[in-house]
């Protein structure tokens, strides 16, 4: 079984990465034009 804490940690890491990626894309798009 995968520990619940590990599952939560992975979920938070993925969410943070996705959010950061979206912010970066939006910021780059806004700066570009």
mmCIF file of the N, C-alpha and C atoms, coordinates in Angstrom:
data_MODEL
# 
_entry.id   MODEL 
# 
loop_
_atom_site.group_PDB 
_atom_site.id 
_atom_site.type_symbol 
_atom_site.label_atom_id 
_atom_site.label_alt_id 
_atom_site.label_comp_id 
_atom_site.label_asym_id 
_atom_site.label_entity_id 
_atom_site.label_seq_id 
_atom_site.pdbx_PDB_ins_code 
_atom_site.Cartn_x 
_atom_site.Cartn_y 
_atom_site.Cartn_z 
_atom_site.occupancy 
_atom_site.B_iso_or_equiv 
_atom_site.pdbx_formal_charge 
_atom_site.auth_seq_id 
_atom_site.auth_comp_id 
_atom_site.auth_asym_id 
_atom_site.auth_atom_id 
_atom_site.pdbx_PDB_model_num 
ATOM 1  N N  . UNK A 1 1  ? 0.838  -1.203 0.000   1.00 0.00 ? 1  UNK A N  1 
ATOM 2  C CA . UNK A 1 1  ? 0.000  0.000  0.000   1.00 0.00 ? 1  UNK A CA 1 
ATOM 3  C C  . UNK A 1 1  ? 0.874  1.255  0.000   1.00 0.00 ? 1  UNK A C  1 
ATOM 4  N N  . UNK A 1 2  ? 0.418  2.237  -0.727  1.00 0.00 ? 2  UNK A N  1 
ATOM 5  C CA . UNK A 1 2  ? 1.136  3.515  -0.748  1.00 0.00 ? 2  UNK A CA 1 
ATOM 6  C C  . UNK A 1 2  ? 0.678  4.342  0.451   1.00 0.00 ? 2  UNK A C  1 
ATOM 7  N N  . UNK A 1 3  ? 1.610  4.844  1.248   1.00 0.00 ? 3  UNK A N  1 
ATOM 8  C CA . UNK A 1 3  ? 1.239  5.669  2.408   1.00 0.00 ? 3  UNK A CA 1 
ATOM 9  C C  . UNK A 1 3  ? 0.425  6.887  1.980   1.00 0.00 ? 3  UNK A C  1 
ATOM 10 N N  . UNK A 1 4  ? -0.558 7.245  2.796   1.00 0.00 ? 4  UNK A N  1 
ATOM 11 C CA . UNK A 1 4  ? -1.421 8.383  2.468   1.00 0.00 ? 4  UNK A CA 1 
ATOM 12 C C  . UNK A 1 4  ? -0.606 9.666  2.367   1.00 0.00 ? 4  UNK A C  1 
ATOM 13 N N  . UNK A 1 5  ? 0.384  9.813  3.248   1.00 0.00 ? 5  UNK A N  1 
ATOM 14 C CA . UNK A 1 5  ? 1.208  11.023 3.247   1.00 0.00 ? 5  UNK A CA 1 
ATOM 15 C C  . UNK A 1 5  ? 1.949  11.164 1.919   1.00 0.00 ? 5  UNK A C  1 
ATOM 16 N N  . UNK A 1 6  ? 2.433  10.036 1.399   1.00 0.00 ? 6  UNK A N  1 
ATOM 17 C CA . UNK A 1 6  ? 3.155  10.073 0.126   1.00 0.00 ? 6  UNK A CA 1 
ATOM 18 C C  . UNK A 1 6  ? 2.208  10.465 -1.003  1.00 0.00 ? 6  UNK A C  1 
ATOM 19 N N  . UNK A 1 7  ? 0.999  9.929  -0.966  1.00 0.00 ? 7  UNK A N  1 
ATOM 20 C CA . UNK A 1 7  ? 0.000  10.259 -1.982  1.00 0.00 ? 7  UNK A CA 1 
ATOM 21 C C  . UNK A 1 7  ? -0.321 11.750 -1.968  1.00 0.00 ? 7  UNK A C  1 
ATOM 22 N N  . UNK A 1 8  ? -0.502 12.296 -0.758  1.00 0.00 ? 8  UNK A N  1 
ATOM 23 C CA . UNK A 1 8  ? -0.791 13.725 -0.616  1.00 0.00 ? 8  UNK A CA 1 
ATOM 24 C C  . UNK A 1 8  ? 0.387  14.553 -1.122  1.00 0.00 ? 8  UNK A C  1 
ATOM 25 N N  . UNK A 1 9  ? 1.600  14.133 -0.770  1.00 0.00 ? 9  UNK A N  1 
ATOM 26 C CA . UNK A 1 9  ? 2.799  14.861 -1.186  1.00 0.00 ? 9  UNK A CA 1 
ATOM 27 C C  . UNK A 1 9  ? 2.899  14.906 -2.705  1.00 0.00 ? 9  UNK A C  1 
ATOM 28 N N  . UNK A 1 10 ? 2.661  13.766 -3.341  1.00 0.00 ? 10 UNK A N  1 
ATOM 29 C CA . UNK A 1 10 ? 2.714  13.704 -4.803  1.00 0.00 ? 10 UNK A CA 1 
ATOM 30 C C  . UNK A 1 10 ? 1.631  14.590 -5.414  1.00 0.00 ? 10 UNK A C  1 
ATOM 31 N N  . UNK A 1 11 ? 0.424  14.542 -4.836  1.00 0.00 ? 11 UNK A N  1 
ATOM 32 C CA . UNK A 1 11 ? -0.680 15.345 -5.352  1.00 0.00 ? 11 UNK A CA 1 
ATOM 33 C C  . UNK A 1 11 ? -0.361 16.835 -5.269  1.00 0.00 ? 11 UNK A C  1 
ATOM 34 N N  . UNK A 1 12 ? 0.205  17.249 -4.134  1.00 0.00 ? 12 UNK A N  1 
ATOM 35 C CA . UNK A 1 12 ? 0.576  18.657 -3.949  1.00 0.00 ? 12 UNK A CA 1 
ATOM 36 C C  . UNK A 1 12 ? 1.673  19.047 -4.934  1.00 0.00 ? 12 UNK A C  1 
ATOM 37 N N  . UNK A 1 13 ? 2.650  18.170 -5.110  1.00 0.00 ? 13 UNK A N  1 
ATOM 38 C CA . UNK A 1 13 ? 3.757  18.451 -6.028  1.00 0.00 ? 13 UNK A CA 1 
ATOM 39 C C  . UNK A 1 13 ? 3.242  18.614 -7.454  1.00 0.00 ? 13 UNK A C  1 
ATOM 40 N N  . UNK A 1 14 ? 2.370  17.709 -7.870  1.00 0.00 ? 14 UNK A N  1 
ATOM 41 C CA . UNK A 1 14 ? 1.809  17.780 -9.223  1.00 0.00 ? 14 UNK A CA 1 
ATOM 42 C C  . UNK A 1 14 ? 0.981  19.048 -9.401  1.00 0.00 ? 14 UNK A C  1 
ATOM 43 N N  . UNK A 1 15 ? 0.140  19.355 -8.414  1.00 0.00 ? 15 UNK A N  1 
ATOM 44 C CA . UNK A 1 15 ? -0.704 20.544 -8.490  1.00 0.00 ? 15 UNK A CA 1 
ATOM 45 C C  . UNK A 1 15 ? 0.149  21.810 -8.582  1.00 0.00 ? 15 UNK A C  1 
ATOM 46 N N  . UNK A 1 16 ? 1.196  21.882 -7.750  1.00 0.00 ? 16 UNK A N  1 
ATOM 47 C CA . UNK A 1 16 ? 2.084  23.045 -7.760  1.00 0.00 ? 16 UNK A CA 1 
ATOM 48 C C  . UNK A 1 16 ? 2.774  23.185 -9.111  1.00 0.00 ? 16 UNK A C  1 
ATOM 49 N N  . UNK A 1 17 ? 3.236  22.060 -9.654  1.00 0.00 ? 17 UNK A N  1 
ATOM 50 C CA . UNK A 1 17 ? 3.921  22.078 -10.948 1.00 0.00 ? 17 UNK A CA 1 
ATOM 51 C C  . UNK A 1 17 ? 2.980  22.548 -12.050 1.00 0.00 ? 17 UNK A C  1 
ATOM 52 N N  . UNK A 1 18 ? 1.752  22.032 -12.047 1.00 0.00 ? 18 UNK A N  1 
ATOM 53 C CA . UNK A 1 18 ? 0.776  22.404 -13.079 1.00 0.00 ? 18 UNK A CA 1 
ATOM 54 C C  . UNK A 1 18 ? 0.429  23.881 -12.983 1.00 0.00 ? 18 UNK A C  1 
ATOM 55 N N  . UNK A 1 19 ? 0.174  24.359 -11.760 1.00 0.00 ? 19 UNK A N  1 
ATOM 56 C CA . UNK A 1 19 ? -0.171 25.769 -11.557 1.00 0.00 ? 19 UNK A CA 1 
ATOM 57 C C  . UNK A 1 19 ? 0.984  26.667 -12.000 1.00 0.00 ? 19 UNK A C  1 
ATOM 58 N N  . UNK A 1 20 ? 2.207  26.307 -11.595 1.00 0.00 ? 20 UNK A N  1 
ATOM 59 C CA . UNK A 1 20 ? 3.373  27.104 -11.964 1.00 0.00 ? 20 UNK A CA 1 
ATOM 60 C C  . UNK A 1 20 ? 3.537  27.122 -13.478 1.00 0.00 ? 20 UNK A C  1 
ATOM 61 N N  . UNK A 1 21 ? 3.299  25.971 -14.122 1.00 0.00 ? 21 UNK A N  1 
ATOM 62 C CA . UNK A 1 21 ? 3.423  25.878 -15.573 1.00 0.00 ? 21 UNK A CA 1 
ATOM 63 C C  . UNK A 1 21 ? 2.411  26.792 -16.255 1.00 0.00 ? 21 UNK A C  1 
ATOM 64 N N  . UNK A 1 22 ? 1.166  26.772 -15.772 1.00 0.00 ? 22 UNK A N  1 
ATOM 65 C CA . UNK A 1 22 ? 0.119  27.615 -16.349 1.00 0.00 ? 22 UNK A CA 1 
ATOM 66 C C  . UNK A 1 22 ? 0.456  29.092 -16.166 1.00 0.00 ? 22 UNK A C  1 
ATOM 67 N N  . UNK A 1 23 ? 0.932  29.470 -14.978 1.00 0.00 ? 23 UNK A N  1 
ATOM 68 C CA . UNK A 1 23 ? 1.304  30.864 -14.719 1.00 0.00 ? 23 UNK A CA 1 
ATOM 69 C C  . UNK A 1 23 ? 2.436  31.282 -15.654 1.00 0.00 ? 23 UNK A C  1 
ATOM 70 N N  . UNK A 1 24 ? 3.424  30.405 -15.823 1.00 0.00 ? 24 UNK A N  1 
ATOM 71 C CA . UNK A 1 24 ? 4.564  30.709 -16.693 1.00 0.00 ? 24 UNK A CA 1 
ATOM 72 C C  . UNK A 1 24 ? 4.106  30.896 -18.131 1.00 0.00 ? 24 UNK A C  1 
ATOM 73 N N  . UNK A 1 25 ? 3.243  30.004 -18.607 1.00 0.00 ? 25 UNK A N  1 
ATOM 74 C CA . UNK A 1 25 ? 2.747  30.095 -19.988 1.00 0.00 ? 25 UNK A CA 1 
ATOM 75 C C  . UNK A 1 25 ? 1.962  31.383 -20.188 1.00 0.00 ? 25 UNK A C  1 
ATOM 76 N N  . UNK A 1 26 ? 1.067  31.696 -19.243 1.00 0.00 ? 26 UNK A N  1 
ATOM 77 C CA . UNK A 1 26 ? 0.256  32.913 -19.342 1.00 0.00 ? 26 UNK A CA 1 
ATOM 78 C C  . UNK A 1 26 ? 1.153  34.151 -19.305 1.00 0.00 ? 26 UNK A C  1 
ATOM 79 N N  . UNK A 1 27 ? 2.153  34.148 -18.410 1.00 0.00 ? 27 UNK A N  1 
ATOM 80 C CA . UNK A 1 27 ? 3.046  35.293 -18.270 1.00 0.00 ? 27 UNK A CA 1 
ATOM 81 C C  . UNK A 1 27 ? 3.859  35.488 -19.546 1.00 0.00 ? 27 UNK A C  1 
ATOM 82 N N  . UNK A 1 28 ? 4.368  34.377 -20.103 1.00 0.00 ? 28 UNK A N  1 
ATOM 83 C CA . UNK A 1 28 ? 5.158  34.453 -21.331 1.00 0.00 ? 28 UNK A CA 1 
ATOM 84 C C  . UNK A 1 28 ? 4.288  34.934 -22.491 1.00 0.00 ? 28 UNK A C  1 
ATOM 85 N N  . UNK A 1 29 ? 3.069  34.435 -22.562 1.00 0.00 ? 29 UNK A N  1 
ATOM 86 C CA . UNK A 1 29 ? 2.161  34.833 -23.634 1.00 0.00 ? 29 UNK A CA 1 
ATOM 87 C C  . UNK A 1 29 ? 1.826  36.315 -23.511 1.00 0.00 ? 29 UNK A C  1 
ATOM 88 N N  . UNK A 1 30 ? 1.594  36.772 -22.279 1.00 0.00 ? 30 UNK A N  1 
ATOM 89 C CA . UNK A 1 30 ? 1.277  38.175 -22.049 1.00 0.00 ? 30 UNK A CA 1 
ATOM 90 C C  . UNK A 1 30 ? 2.455  39.076 -22.391 1.00 0.00 ? 30 UNK A C  1 
ATOM 91 N N  . UNK A 1 31 ? 3.664  38.633 -22.035 1.00 0.00 ? 31 UNK A N  1 
ATOM 92 C CA . UNK A 1 31 ? 4.855  39.432 -22.304 1.00 0.00 ? 31 UNK A CA 1 
ATOM 93 C C  . UNK A 1 31 ? 5.152  39.455 -23.800 1.00 0.00 ? 31 UNK A C  1 
ATOM 94 N N  . UNK A 1 32 ? 4.842  38.368 -24.487 1.00 0.00 ? 32 UNK A N  1 
ATOM 95 C CA . UNK A 1 32 ? 5.164  38.252 -25.902 1.00 0.00 ? 32 UNK A CA 1 
ATOM 96 C C  . UNK A 1 32 ? 4.244  39.130 -26.750 1.00 0.00 ? 32 UNK A C  1 
ATOM 97 N N  . UNK A 1 33 ? 2.995  39.328 -26.262 1.00 0.00 ? 33 UNK A N  1 
ATOM 98 C CA . UNK A 1 33 ? 2.207  40.118 -27.148 1.00 0.00 ? 33 UNK A CA 1 
ATOM 99 C C  . UNK A 1 33 ? 0.803  40.409 -26.739 1.00 0.00 ? 33 UNK A C  1 
# 
